[in-house]
Amino acid sequence: MTLTGFQKRAAERSASRTPALMASMGFDLPDADYIAATDEFAGVLGDGTSVIEGVSGVFSQAHTVARTAGVGSSELYRQYLETNLIRLARTAVADTYRAVQQVTSHGIYPHVGYIRALTPPSCGRCVLLAGQWSGERPFERHPNCDCIAVPVPLNKDGEMMLDDTTAAVADPETYLNSLSDHDLARTLGSKANAQAYKDGADYIQIVNAYRRKGYVYAASDGSKYTWLNGYESRRHMVEAGMGHYDSRNRPRPDVARMMPETIYRNATSPEEAKRLLYEYGWIRDVWDPVQMKTVRPQL
């Protein structure tokens, strides 16, 4: 089947499934004012260009990359095409599904907002964002993202009329806890990261360590560190004697932040590993509703 064929199938599924999805989200569904012409969504990419233009652009860029590389250019050409054509196809189909869903939902109900929902298996970045409210326009997606925007009803003031969003998507921790050891390691980036999560580390800290290329790096001895130092991790490191507070009372670490992999390699016991995970800010303080403040968790 061609890419446009997959787009047509995605458009038809979106149009047929959206009303049932909306009903499960608490919509009082009237008859649709208009229905999406699903065939019109095939052959076009999310940015408005045609599929032919998009595919031609990938081939053109592949020629440029291979020509620049010189040696081994044929294999590089093949790899570039394979990677980027798959990415283009997945993105095109996902965009088609979302566009038809948006047209269909607004055709049925005038006031619609969107919540981000996973279509497993999902990457760590998508898991981190699962269940987030994106307003009256669906969220932007990163390359290869196949998350969907679940429509929820809004009142006339644009406020969400749905208190419980768990019907739309499992929250990040529920999803992560459902994974096998292998899939958890794949989602969070490594076996050490998966073990850190099981030991109480914050999945947000773990996923954000890879937020940009080069954030995680290796020293000459193979030890891994991250450039990412959020406020929580900086404060933990300073209070553990690895930094200082500046003139504005901001925590400033004096050493690099160890990744969980390095912590587990250096720790002499599971107890020491958990202590280091806390001191480097991977395990965060927890809110105590009785004391009305954040406190150190039991390690």
Backbone as CSV, one residue per row, in Angstrom:
resi,resn,N_x,N_y,N_z,CA_x,CA_y,CA_z,C_x,C_y,C_z
1,MET,0.845,-1.196,0.000,0.000,0.000,0.000,0.883,1.250,0.000
2,THR,0.497,2.261,-0.759,1.249,3.507,-0.828,1.008,4.342,0.424
3,LEU,1.828,5.384,0.587,1.668,6.275,1.724,0.299,6.942,1.708
4,THR,-0.144,7.369,0.543,-1.473,7.992,0.468,-2.563,6.980,0.839
5,GLY,-2.327,5.708,0.545,-3.282,4.674,0.940,-3.368,4.546,2.454
6,PHE,-2.210,4.587,3.117,-2.208,4.551,4.578,-2.868,5.797,5.154
7,GLN,-2.656,6.939,4.501,-3.308,8.162,4.965,-4.832,8.046,4.869
8,LYS,-5.321,7.465,3.768,-6.766,7.300,3.610,-7.329,6.391,4.696
9,ARG,-6.600,5.311,4.991,-7.061,4.392,6.028,-7.067,5.096,7.389
10,ALA,-6.003,5.881,7.666,-5.941,6.603,8.941,-7.071,7.623,9.041
11,ALA,-7.377,8.293,7.932,-8.446,9.292,7.923,-9.800,8.646,8.183
12,GLU,-10.034,7.499,7.554,-11.310,6.799,7.751,-11.456,6.307,9.181
13,ARG,-10.374,5.777,9.743,-10.434,5.313,11.132,-10.672,6.473,12.090
14,SER,-10.010,7.571,11.838,-10.174,8.741,12.703,-11.612,9.236,12.677
15,ALA,-12.187,9.333,11.480,-13.559,9.826,11.343,-14.559,8.892,12.010
16,SER,-14.306,7.583,11.940,-15.257,6.619,12.505,-15.106,6.456,14.013
17,ARG,-13.882,6.638,14.532,-13.639,6.395,15.946,-13.809,7.640,16.819
18,THR,-13.679,8.810,16.234,-13.733,10.034,17.034,-15.052,10.204,17.791
19,PRO,-16.228,9.967,17.170,-17.474,10.131,17.936,-17.533,9.243,19.180
20,ALA,-17.109,7.988,19.074,-17.120,7.084,20.229,-16.138,7.552,21.292
21,LEU,-14.989,8.045,20.849,-13.994,8.559,21.792,-14.547,9.772,22.535
22,MET,-15.214,10.662,21.810,-15.798,11.838,22.434,-16.882,11.448,23.433
23,ALA,-17.682,10.458,23.095,-18.734,10.009,23.999,-18.131,9.486,25.305
24,SER,-16.992,8.784,25.210,-16.341,8.251,26.410,-15.732,9.352,27.261
25,MET,-15.514,10.526,26.660,-14.957,11.666,27.381,-16.028,12.565,27.985
26,GLY,-17.277,12.161,27.902,-18.330,12.917,28.555,-19.080,13.890,27.678
27,PHE,-18.901,13.827,26.355,-19.629,14.717,25.455,-21.099,14.306,25.354
28,ASP,-21.962,15.291,25.327,-23.358,15.072,24.966,-23.438,15.320,23.469
29,LEU,-23.411,14.246,22.690,-23.168,14.375,21.260,-24.433,14.698,20.462
30,PRO,-24.451,15.852,19.810,-25.519,16.143,18.847,-25.138,15.556,17.495
31,ASP,-25.985,15.712,16.492,-25.619,15.300,15.142,-24.536,16.226,14.610
32,ALA,-23.661,15.677,13.793,-22.571,16.488,13.252,-23.104,17.543,12.288
33,ASP,-22.543,18.763,12.399,-22.909,19.832,11.467,-22.263,19.601,10.104
34,TYR,-21.080,18.995,10.123,-20.407,18.652,8.867,-19.499,17.463,9.135
35,ILE,-19.178,16.733,8.078,-18.372,15.522,8.192,-17.117,15.691,7.340
36,ALA,-15.986,15.273,7.876,-14.719,15.407,7.158,-14.728,14.590,5.878
37,ALA,-14.279,15.209,4.781,-14.101,14.496,3.506,-12.741,13.810,3.567
38,THR,-12.724,12.582,4.052,-11.466,11.921,4.409,-10.480,11.789,3.250
39,ASP,-10.986,11.572,2.036,-10.082,11.413,0.893,-9.248,12.658,0.628
40,GLU,-9.758,13.822,1.023,-9.056,15.072,0.767,-7.814,15.234,1.638
41,PHE,-7.695,14.421,2.682,-6.553,14.542,3.588,-5.368,13.687,3.134
42,ALA,-5.590,12.807,2.183,-4.514,11.948,1.683,-3.708,12.689,0.613
43,GLY,-2.414,12.412,0.591,-1.545,13.033,-0.405,-0.957,14.356,0.025
44,VAL,-1.264,14.780,1.253,-0.767,16.060,1.757,-0.093,15.836,3.102
45,LEU,1.036,16.510,3.329,1.736,16.413,4.603,1.200,17.453,5.581
46,GLY,1.625,17.345,6.823,1.118,18.235,7.858,1.438,19.696,7.633
47,ASP,2.523,19.992,6.904,2.888,21.391,6.662,2.233,21.949,5.400
48,GLY,1.362,21.153,4.773,0.639,21.632,3.599,1.255,21.263,2.268
49,THR,2.487,20.752,2.267,3.110,20.336,1.011,2.584,18.962,0.612
50,SER,2.757,18.621,-0.648,2.273,17.323,-1.119,3.230,16.214,-0.696
51,VAL,2.708,14.993,-0.663,3.537,13.841,-0.348,4.658,13.703,-1.375
52,ILE,4.344,13.962,-2.637,5.358,13.857,-3.694,6.506,14.820,-3.435
53,GLU,6.163,16.057,-3.043,7.206,17.037,-2.743,8.043,16.592,-1.550
54,GLY,7.383,16.058,-0.531,8.102,15.619,0.658,9.067,14.483,0.362
55,VAL,8.609,13.499,-0.389,9.462,12.365,-0.737,10.612,12.818,-1.636
56,SER,10.323,13.673,-2.587,11.381,14.197,-3.474,12.439,14.943,-2.674
57,GLY,11.988,15.681,-1.664,12.925,16.413,-0.825,13.858,15.489,-0.062
58,VAL,13.345,14.344,0.400,14.182,13.379,1.111,15.236,12.802,0.170
59,PHE,14.843,12.453,-1.048,15.802,11.910,-2.024,16.854,12.957,-2.373
60,SER,16.425,14.198,-2.533,17.368,15.262,-2.869,18.385,15.469,-1.759
61,GLN,17.902,15.471,-0.512,18.813,15.652,0.614,19.746,14.465,0.768
62,ALA,19.246,13.261,0.472,20.081,12.061,0.547,21.224,12.141,-0.459
63,HIS,20.928,12.624,-1.659,21.981,12.817,-2.675,23.035,13.786,-2.151
64,THR,22.600,14.861,-1.527,23.530,15.871,-1.019,24.420,15.291,0.068
65,VAL,23.816,14.543,1.001,24.570,13.947,2.098,25.586,12.943,1.569
66,ALA,25.169,12.085,0.630,26.064,11.067,0.079,27.205,11.694,-0.719
67,ARG,26.876,12.725,-1.496,27.897,13.390,-2.304,28.952,14.053,-1.418
68,THR,28.510,14.616,-0.299,29.434,15.269,0.620,30.321,14.253,1.328
69,ALA,29.761,13.093,1.657,30.513,12.074,2.387,31.606,11.447,1.547
70,GLY,31.328,11.212,0.265,32.336,10.612,-0.616,32.481,9.124,-0.369
71,VAL,33.445,8.716,0.473,33.713,7.315,0.748,32.512,6.677,1.451
72,GLY,32.095,5.509,0.951,30.964,4.819,1.552,29.645,5.509,1.319
73,SER,29.577,6.312,0.276,28.400,7.143,0.061,27.149,6.328,-0.270
74,SER,27.306,5.190,-0.941,26.122,4.407,-1.323,25.399,3.855,-0.099
75,GLU,26.173,3.361,0.878,25.559,2.849,2.101,24.935,3.984,2.913
76,LEU,25.610,5.119,2.974,25.079,6.279,3.686,23.793,6.764,3.028
77,TYR,23.781,6.718,1.704,22.593,7.116,0.941,21.401,6.220,1.304
78,ARG,21.660,4.910,1.367,20.600,3.964,1.703,20.087,4.191,3.123
79,GLN,21.015,4.360,4.067,20.627,4.560,5.464,19.836,5.857,5.639
80,TYR,20.273,6.901,4.972,19.573,8.182,5.092,18.147,8.060,4.554
81,LEU,18.017,7.420,3.385,16.687,7.249,2.799,15.787,6.421,3.706
82,GLU,16.306,5.308,4.204,15.500,4.414,5.033,15.000,5.138,6.283
83,THR,15.902,5.835,6.961,15.535,6.519,8.199,14.528,7.628,7.955
84,ASN,14.784,8.457,6.958,13.970,9.655,6.773,12.663,9.391,6.020
85,LEU,12.635,8.384,5.176,11.363,8.037,4.534,10.403,7.422,5.543
86,ILE,10.939,6.591,6.444,10.094,6.021,7.499,9.567,7.137,8.394
87,ARG,10.435,8.076,8.735,10.010,9.189,9.589,8.937,10.018,8.898
88,LEU,9.139,10.296,7.617,8.151,11.082,6.874,6.811,10.354,6.825
89,ALA,6.854,9.043,6.590,5.613,8.275,6.475,4.860,8.242,7.803
90,ARG,5.573,7.961,8.879,4.922,7.904,10.184,4.324,9.254,10.562
91,THR,5.076,10.313,10.303,4.588,11.646,10.631,3.370,12.009,9.792
92,ALA,3.394,11.653,8.514,2.281,11.972,7.618,1.002,11.266,8.055
93,VAL,1.107,9.988,8.401,-0.076,9.231,8.819,-0.622,9.776,10.136
94,ALA,0.274,10.072,11.088,-0.164,10.611,12.373,-0.822,11.974,12.199
95,ASP,-0.238,12.821,11.343,-0.824,14.140,11.088,-2.201,14.020,10.447
96,THR,-2.345,13.058,9.554,-3.642,12.849,8.896,-4.696,12.440,9.907
97,TYR,-4.347,11.500,10.764,-5.300,11.040,11.787,-5.722,12.217,12.669
98,ARG,-4.758,13.023,13.086,-5.060,14.124,13.992,-5.887,15.208,13.309
99,ALA,-5.573,15.496,12.039,-6.304,16.539,11.318,-7.773,16.149,11.135
100,VAL,-8.016,14.893,10.769,-9.399,14.428,10.588,-10.116,14.409,11.929
101,GLN,-9.421,14.016,12.972,-10.026,14.017,14.304,-10.438,15.426,14.722
102,GLN,-9.599,16.407,14.404,-9.912,17.789,14.764,-11.146,18.288,14.008
103,VAL,-11.187,18.013,12.701,-12.339,18.435,11.901,-13.607,17.730,12.370
104,THR,-13.490,16.427,12.619,-14.658,15.647,13.039,-15.180,16.106,14.397
105,SER,-14.279,16.311,15.352,-14.715,16.707,16.693,-15.392,18.077,16.691
106,HIS,-14.861,19.014,15.912,-15.487,20.334,15.841,-16.772,20.300,15.030
107,GLY,-16.894,19.337,14.135,-18.143,19.199,13.402,-19.267,18.688,14.283
108,ILE,-18.886,17.964,15.344,-19.881,17.409,16.254,-20.187,18.358,17.413
109,TYR,-19.135,18.994,17.925,-19.290,19.807,19.132,-18.461,21.079,18.962
110,PRO,-19.024,22.268,19.221,-18.321,23.518,18.915,-17.163,23.855,19.843
111,HIS,-17.230,23.399,21.102,-16.206,23.777,22.077,-15.402,22.549,22.487
112,VAL,-14.222,22.412,21.900,-13.401,21.216,22.099,-11.988,21.619,22.503
113,GLY,-11.452,20.913,23.496,-10.047,21.038,23.863,-9.390,19.677,23.730
114,TYR,-8.074,19.612,23.964,-7.359,18.365,23.701,-6.400,17.998,24.825
115,ILE,-6.321,16.690,25.080,-5.383,16.108,26.032,-4.474,15.154,25.272
116,ARG,-3.197,15.161,25.614,-2.237,14.281,24.935,-2.382,12.850,25.435
117,ALA,-2.511,11.917,24.506,-2.661,10.506,24.850,-1.603,9.669,24.141
118,LEU,-1.131,8.631,24.808,-0.104,7.752,24.249,-0.706,6.695,23.336
119,THR,0.079,6.279,22.358,-0.218,5.079,21.581,1.008,4.169,21.709
120,PRO,1.074,3.372,22.782,2.258,2.565,23.090,2.676,1.669,21.931
121,PRO,3.989,1.344,21.842,5.064,1.781,22.745,5.447,3.239,22.507
122,SER,5.789,3.953,23.577,6.074,5.376,23.491,7.468,5.675,24.025
123,CYS,8.055,6.758,23.523,9.370,7.170,23.987,9.231,7.912,25.314
124,GLY,10.356,8.118,26.000,10.335,8.780,27.291,9.760,10.176,27.242
125,ARG,10.055,10.924,26.172,9.550,12.291,26.053,8.029,12.292,25.973
126,CYS,7.462,11.381,25.203,5.999,11.299,25.092,5.380,10.881,26.418
127,VAL,6.024,9.929,27.105,5.504,9.476,28.397,5.469,10.633,29.386
128,LEU,6.526,11.426,29.386,6.597,12.567,30.294,5.439,13.533,30.062
129,LEU,5.012,13.680,28.809,3.965,14.644,28.455,2.565,14.042,28.459
130,ALA,2.455,12.750,28.739,1.155,12.085,28.675,0.146,12.736,29.604
131,GLY,-1.063,12.923,29.094,-2.141,13.469,29.900,-2.158,14.971,30.021
132,GLN,-1.194,15.656,29.389,-1.157,17.110,29.512,-2.219,17.779,28.649
133,TRP,-2.735,18.858,29.161,-3.758,19.646,28.491,-3.085,20.560,27.476
134,SER,-3.539,20.563,26.224,-2.908,21.391,25.192,-3.801,22.513,24.706
135,GLY,-4.960,22.715,25.342,-5.824,23.830,24.963,-6.730,23.491,23.795
136,GLU,-7.149,24.522,23.075,-8.109,24.334,21.993,-7.455,23.917,20.681
137,ARG,-6.137,23.808,20.670,-5.426,23.310,19.492,-4.581,22.117,19.911
138,PRO,-4.552,21.055,19.104,-3.726,19.897,19.448,-2.257,20.286,19.593
139,PHE,-1.539,19.564,20.425,-0.129,19.814,20.702,0.739,19.589,19.467
140,GLU,1.929,20.198,19.467,2.913,19.925,18.428,3.640,18.627,18.767
141,ARG,4.029,17.887,17.735,4.679,16.591,17.942,6.114,16.635,17.452
142,HIS,6.976,15.845,18.103,8.348,15.721,17.618,8.391,14.655,16.524
143,PRO,9.458,14.585,15.727,9.548,13.567,14.668,9.341,12.159,15.222
144,ASN,8.546,11.374,14.500,8.212,9.994,14.860,7.215,9.883,16.010
145,CYS,6.767,10.993,16.559,5.786,10.937,17.646,4.450,10.465,17.085
146,ASP,3.855,9.458,17.742,2.558,8.951,17.290,1.476,9.148,18.356
147,CYS,1.698,10.075,19.286,0.672,10.396,20.273,-0.549,10.981,19.572
148,ILE,-1.701,10.829,20.204,-2.915,11.406,19.650,-3.465,12.453,20.611
149,ALA,-4.265,13.369,20.076,-4.895,14.411,20.874,-6.340,13.998,21.147
150,VAL,-6.644,13.696,22.393,-7.990,13.243,22.758,-8.888,14.454,22.989
151,PRO,-10.011,14.559,22.268,-10.911,15.706,22.440,-11.719,15.607,23.729
152,VAL,-11.794,16.707,24.453,-12.598,16.778,25.676,-13.484,18.024,25.596
153,PRO,-14.672,18.004,26.230,-15.598,19.134,26.121,-15.159,20.344,26.938
154,LEU,-15.400,21.534,26.393,-15.137,22.789,27.083,-16.451,23.524,27.305
155,ASN,-16.490,24.366,28.337,-17.659,25.218,28.507,-17.480,26.487,27.682
156,LYS,-18.425,27.389,27.766,-18.380,28.589,26.926,-17.206,29.503,27.264
157,ASP,-16.610,29.326,28.461,-15.451,30.129,28.856,-14.130,29.456,28.493
158,GLY,-14.204,28.332,27.792,-13.000,27.623,27.386,-12.378,26.770,28.469
159,GLU,-13.142,26.458,29.539,-12.624,25.641,30.622,-13.016,24.178,30.421
160,MET,-12.095,23.269,30.760,-12.332,21.844,30.553,-13.444,21.354,31.467
161,MET,-14.399,20.630,30.896,-15.536,20.102,31.653,-15.330,18.632,32.004
162,LEU,-14.087,18.241,32.243,-13.780,16.850,32.550,-12.814,16.828,33.714
163,ASP,-13.252,16.333,34.869,-12.406,16.327,36.056,-11.410,15.180,36.036
164,ASP,-11.833,14.040,35.530,-10.996,12.841,35.538,-10.504,12.561,34.127
165,THR,-9.221,12.813,33.886,-8.658,12.595,32.548,-8.046,11.213,32.390
166,THR,-8.118,10.374,33.419,-7.496,9.052,33.311,-8.211,8.170,32.299
167,ALA,-9.451,8.526,31.963,-10.152,7.757,30.935,-9.503,7.964,29.577
168,ALA,-8.833,9.111,29.421,-8.212,9.429,28.135,-6.859,8.747,27.980
169,VAL,-6.091,8.685,29.052,-4.738,8.147,28.934,-4.216,7.813,30.328
170,ALA,-3.495,6.709,30.451,-2.847,6.398,31.714,-1.815,7.466,32.019
171,ASP,-1.702,7.850,33.287,-0.690,8.856,33.613,0.698,8.241,33.444
172,PRO,1.748,9.056,33.377,3.084,8.527,33.075,3.519,7.384,33.983
173,GLU,3.318,7.530,35.296,3.775,6.487,36.206,3.000,5.189,36.011
174,THR,1.695,5.302,35.751,0.905,4.095,35.496,1.432,3.367,34.269
175,TYR,1.767,4.123,33.228,2.299,3.513,32.005,3.666,2.880,32.270
176,LEU,4.567,3.620,32.919,5.905,3.108,33.180,5.852,1.855,34.040
177,ASN,4.967,1.844,35.035,4.868,0.693,35.932,4.294,-0.548,35.245
178,SER,3.683,-0.342,34.081,3.108,-1.482,33.355,4.122,-2.158,32.435
179,LEU,5.295,-1.568,32.274,6.275,-2.068,31.311,7.133,-3.189,31.890
180,SER,7.617,-4.042,31.004,8.596,-5.050,31.392,9.932,-4.367,31.649
181,ASP,10.870,-5.069,32.265,12.192,-4.499,32.531,12.851,-4.034,31.241
182,HIS,12.729,-4.845,30.196,13.339,-4.504,28.907,12.730,-3.226,28.333
183,ASP,11.398,-3.145,28.339,10.730,-1.985,27.757,10.930,-0.735,28.609
184,LEU,11.013,-0.910,29.922,11.261,0.235,30.796,12.642,0.817,30.532
185,ALA,13.639,-0.053,30.359,14.996,0.404,30.063,15.042,1.111,28.713
186,ARG,14.314,0.587,27.752,14.286,1.206,26.426,13.613,2.579,26.479
187,THR,12.563,2.710,27.279,11.836,3.970,27.373,12.638,5.038,28.100
188,LEU,13.339,4.647,29.165,14.058,5.617,29.991,15.521,5.783,29.591
189,GLY,16.009,4.988,28.639,17.346,5.234,28.100,18.406,4.219,28.463
190,SER,18.230,3.459,29.537,19.226,2.454,29.916,18.690,1.594,31.047
191,LYS,19.360,0.445,31.274,18.978,-0.432,32.384,19.185,0.276,33.715
192,ALA,20.255,1.082,33.806,20.527,1.816,35.045,19.431,2.838,35.319
193,ASN,18.966,3.516,34.293,17.883,4.484,34.472,16.606,3.788,34.936
194,ALA,16.354,2.605,34.358,15.171,1.842,34.762,15.284,1.423,36.224
195,GLN,16.477,0.991,36.652,16.675,0.604,38.046,16.531,1.810,38.962
196,ALA,17.028,2.955,38.517,16.907,4.174,39.311,15.435,4.533,39.519
197,TYR,14.651,4.391,38.469,13.214,4.663,38.590,12.575,3.730,39.606
198,LYS,12.936,2.457,39.550,12.396,1.493,40.512,12.818,1.831,41.939
199,ASP,14.007,2.461,42.072,14.520,2.825,43.390,13.978,4.173,43.869
200,GLY,13.088,4.772,43.082,12.458,6.013,43.523,12.846,7.261,42.772
201,ALA,13.690,7.142,41.737,14.100,8.324,40.983,12.931,8.918,40.213
202,ASP,12.970,10.205,40.009,11.920,10.929,39.296,12.103,10.729,37.789
203,TYR,11.096,10.167,37.124,11.200,9.913,35.686,11.383,11.201,34.900
204,ILE,10.884,12.319,35.410,11.054,13.603,34.717,12.524,13.984,34.668
205,GLN,13.227,13.810,35.792,14.658,14.094,35.834,15.406,13.202,34.840
206,ILE,15.028,11.923,34.795,15.730,10.984,33.914,15.519,11.333,32.449
207,VAL,14.275,11.549,32.057,13.972,11.851,30.654,14.604,13.170,30.232
208,ASN,14.543,14.174,31.091,15.084,15.490,30.739,16.596,15.505,30.622
209,ALA,17.257,14.498,31.194,18.715,14.424,31.053,19.119,14.280,29.597
210,TYR,18.191,13.750,28.769,18.477,13.539,27.342,17.738,14.562,26.470
211,ARG,17.297,15.647,27.084,16.429,16.582,26.373,17.075,17.122,25.100
212,ARG,18.357,17.309,25.143,19.067,17.781,23.952,20.273,16.887,23.685
213,LYS,20.652,16.834,22.433,21.801,16.026,22.045,23.055,16.543,22.743
214,GLY,23.803,15.637,23.357,25.033,16.018,24.029,24.861,16.330,25.501
215,TYR,23.619,16.328,26.012,23.411,16.593,27.436,24.057,15.517,28.287
216,VAL,24.003,14.260,27.824,24.656,13.161,28.524,25.973,12.870,27.819
217,TYR,27.058,12.835,28.585,28.374,12.618,27.976,29.195,11.684,28.856
218,ALA,30.243,11.118,28.269,31.092,10.165,28.983,32.479,10.749,29.208
219,ALA,33.037,10.508,30.385,34.412,10.910,30.691,35.371,9.874,30.106
220,SER,36.657,10.123,30.244,37.661,9.224,29.657,37.610,7.825,30.254
221,ASP,37.150,7.709,31.507,37.078,6.388,32.133,35.747,5.696,31.880
222,GLY,34.892,6.309,31.072,33.605,5.711,30.757,32.471,6.148,31.662
223,SER,32.779,6.876,32.718,31.739,7.364,33.611,30.852,8.363,32.875
224,LYS,29.555,8.302,33.119,28.616,9.161,32.410,28.069,10.250,33.321
225,TYR,27.938,11.440,32.730,27.446,12.612,33.440,26.432,13.324,32.545
226,THR,25.753,14.285,33.123,24.811,15.073,32.335,25.021,16.560,32.598
227,TRP,24.816,17.348,31.533,24.881,18.804,31.665,23.641,19.335,32.378
228,LEU,22.585,18.531,32.380,21.328,19.010,32.953,21.429,19.103,34.476
229,ASN,21.186,20.277,34.997,21.128,20.477,36.440,19.940,21.366,36.758
230,GLY,18.799,20.740,37.018,17.632,21.505,37.423,17.807,22.003,38.847
231,TYR,16.902,22.879,39.289,17.029,23.454,40.625,17.073,22.367,41.689
232,GLU,16.226,21.370,41.543,16.159,20.315,42.552,17.478,19.582,42.684
233,SER,18.073,19.203,41.555,19.336,18.465,41.609,20.471,19.362,42.104
234,ARG,20.461,20.642,41.721,21.506,21.556,42.197,21.441,21.702,43.718
235,ARG,20.219,21.863,44.239,20.067,22.034,45.683,20.524,20.780,46.426
236,HIS,20.142,19.610,45.938,20.547,18.373,46.591,22.068,18.233,46.606
237,MET,22.700,18.566,45.478,24.152,18.427,45.398,24.857,19.411,46.340
238,VAL,24.348,20.623,46.430,24.949,21.612,47.327,24.808,21.172,48.781
239,GLU,23.619,20.693,49.142,23.389,20.285,50.523,24.152,19.012,50.874
240,ALA,24.593,18.279,49.850,25.409,17.086,50.085,26.900,17.434,50.114
241,GLY,27.216,18.732,50.069,28.608,19.173,50.142,29.321,19.236,48.811
242,MET,28.561,19.238,47.702,29.168,19.255,46.370,28.945,20.588,45.661
243,GLY,28.779,21.655,46.428,28.561,22.954,45.804,28.366,24.041,46.841
244,HIS,27.796,25.157,46.414,27.626,26.292,47.312,26.414,27.113,46.889
245,TYR,25.953,27.986,47.774,24.897,28.936,47.453,25.551,30.266,47.096
246,ASP,25.135,30.875,45.987,25.746,32.146,45.585,25.115,33.314,46.343
247,SER,25.484,34.533,45.940,25.037,35.735,46.655,23.524,35.927,46.585
248,ARG,22.883,35.297,45.608,21.427,35.380,45.480,20.735,34.152,46.071
249,ASN,21.498,33.384,46.834,20.988,32.176,47.486,20.544,31.119,46.485
250,ARG,21.240,31.064,45.356,20.962,30.048,44.347,21.977,28.925,44.471
251,PRO,21.551,27.651,44.415,22.491,26.532,44.551,23.371,26.396,43.313
252,ARG,24.662,26.260,43.532,25.627,26.111,42.441,26.523,24.904,42.711
253,PRO,26.351,23.793,41.987,27.205,22.621,42.202,28.622,22.869,41.694
254,ASP,29.577,22.257,42.363,30.985,22.395,41.982,31.506,21.183,41.221
255,VAL,30.686,20.146,41.084,31.099,18.931,40.383,30.043,18.570,39.354
256,ALA,30.417,17.698,38.421,29.472,17.252,37.399,28.426,16.338,38.030
257,ARG,27.271,16.294,37.421,26.187,15.466,37.936,26.298,14.052,37.366
258,MET,26.479,13.080,38.230,26.613,11.698,37.778,25.282,11.141,37.304
259,MET,25.326,10.409,36.203,24.163,9.687,35.731,23.959,8.439,36.604
260,PRO,22.737,7.902,36.657,22.494,6.693,37.453,23.450,5.548,37.138
261,GLU,23.814,5.390,35.864,24.729,4.307,35.481,26.039,4.395,36.249
262,THR,26.571,5.601,36.384,27.827,5.798,37.095,27.644,5.636,38.599
263,ILE,26.498,6.088,39.094,26.203,5.926,40.518,26.173,4.452,40.899
264,TYR,25.494,3.630,40.110,25.407,2.210,40.432,26.774,1.528,40.294
265,ARG,27.574,2.019,39.376,28.896,1.415,39.194,29.815,1.738,40.371
266,ASN,29.674,2.922,40.942,30.560,3.352,42.027,30.055,2.963,43.412
267,ALA,28.741,2.776,43.558,28.180,2.480,44.877,28.580,1.089,45.340
268,THR,28.845,0.964,46.638,29.255,-0.320,47.203,28.082,-1.121,47.748
269,SER,26.897,-0.518,47.773,25.724,-1.216,48.289,24.472,-0.555,47.720
270,PRO,23.335,-1.266,47.714,22.080,-0.658,47.258,21.709,0.578,48.076
271,GLU,22.029,0.557,49.377,21.716,1.694,50.236,22.529,2.923,49.826
272,GLU,23.805,2.713,49.511,24.639,3.838,49.084,24.172,4.361,47.730
273,ALA,23.732,3.457,46.863,23.244,3.889,45.551,22.032,4.804,45.709
274,LYS,21.104,4.434,46.583,19.922,5.266,46.796,20.306,6.613,47.407
275,ARG,21.295,6.590,48.313,21.737,7.859,48.909,22.323,8.785,47.849
276,LEU,23.132,8.229,46.965,23.732,9.036,45.907,22.673,9.515,44.909
277,LEU,21.691,8.666,44.609,20.596,9.093,43.727,19.876,10.302,44.320
278,TYR,19.735,10.306,45.637,19.090,11.448,46.289,20.000,12.671,46.265
279,GLU,21.270,12.496,46.607,22.189,13.629,46.688,22.424,14.287,45.332
280,TYR,22.330,13.505,44.257,22.475,14.079,42.918,21.135,14.518,42.328
281,GLY,20.080,14.432,43.118,18.791,14.990,42.708,17.945,14.111,41.827
282,TRP,18.322,12.840,41.669,17.475,11.947,40.871,16.239,11.546,41.662
283,ILE,16.425,11.296,42.948,15.290,11.087,43.843,14.950,12.433,44.468
284,ARG,13.724,12.858,44.340,13.334,14.186,44.796,12.627,14.121,46.149
285,ASP,12.569,15.266,46.809,11.797,15.362,48.043,10.317,15.168,47.726
286,VAL,9.555,14.753,48.726,8.125,14.500,48.536,7.318,15.463,49.405
287,TRP,6.117,15.765,48.958,5.251,16.671,49.684,4.534,15.931,50.813
288,ASP,4.667,16.465,52.030,3.990,15.898,53.197,2.787,16.777,53.526
289,PRO,1.569,16.290,53.271,0.387,17.124,53.499,0.142,17.427,54.972
290,VAL,0.679,16.608,55.880,0.500,16.847,57.309,1.377,18.012,57.766
291,GLN,2.662,17.970,57.360,3.577,19.035,57.736,3.479,20.243,56.808
292,MET,2.761,20.063,55.671,2.605,21.131,54.683,3.959,21.619,54.157
293,LYS,4.838,20.671,53.872,6.138,21.024,53.305,6.745,19.795,52.646
294,THR,7.786,20.011,51.841,8.489,18.890,51.230,9.475,18.318,52.219
295,VAL,9.579,17.004,52.216,10.490,16.322,53.151,11.297,15.276,52.398
296,ARG,12.386,14.873,53.005,13.226,13.840,52.407,12.506,12.489,52.467
297,PRO,12.453,11.762,51.362,11.783,10.454,51.373,12.627,9.425,52.133
298,GLN,11.996,8.362,52.552,12.728,7.271,53.190,13.480,6.498,52.122
299,LEU,14.782,6.371,52.292,15.620,5.726,51.276,15.958,4.303,51.711
